[in-house]
């Protein structure tokens, strides 16, 4: 699953997670993304994630 966010400076960043079940409801994906943003779990180039951009199921 690929989740995309926008940083506080406006840059788009993506996080990919493997081994995710394919039947996760979109509302749960959105909730997870909200938690990631609210708790400042990830930093990229010293920037925090400010908003959601999108999410998609991917297969590798």
Secondary structure, DSSP 8 states (H G I E B T S, - for coil): -EEEEEETTS-EEEEE-SS--TT--HHHHHHHHHHHHHTT--EETTEEEEEEEEEE----
